């Protein structure tokens, strides 16, 4: 799983409606925040947080609300947006720092980016890695690599596909090679790709333009 880390100047405003944080029909003026904070947000070309993530995409965020001159509620979460008729609904999935969330209808929150600096709050996760733009959780048989311009998790198939693109000066030695039979050829093969075709019951080699069957000797006896 990949959890997005947003730029630290992203924000939006949410109102609690029927126990949910609704985004899209309230403004910064609705939040009970200090005037200098409101002014700083207005004077800066701040991107709306809702434009930084897709619906359903997990991301880090914080909620802030002032209850009076001395008390400020602040908590940080992993959550996601869900589409709603009049905007979006923010779903907090997991608290990672600060106070516990109490949703009371009519409350207004400043929703802003949260940038974690370590993984102390994720003790229940088996293996996580923080990058500049996301937290990557690695599960069984997943690996870390470079994909589509970002550091991301790779499946075993994606890792082998990437390794097959490069030529190295030293080739590894294998005591044996096992090719899992395929019922269809790879959609984007590269020159040198070798497969075991279960349909034709043949080894096949891609020469850069065409698939070629490898002739095998008939078994003795």
Beta strands, then each sheet from edge to edge (+ up, - down):
strand 1: 2-4
strand 2: 11-17
strand 3: 20-23
strand 4: 59-66
strand 5: 72-84
strand 6: 87-98
strand 7: 108-113
strand 8: 128-130
strand 9: 134-137
strand 10: 142-147
strand 11: 150-155
strand 12: 194-197
strand 13: 202-206
strand 14: 211-214
sheet 1: 1+ 9- 8+
sheet 2: 2+ 3- 6+ 5- 4+ 7- 2+
sheet 3: 10+ 11-
sheet 4: 12+ 13- 14+
end
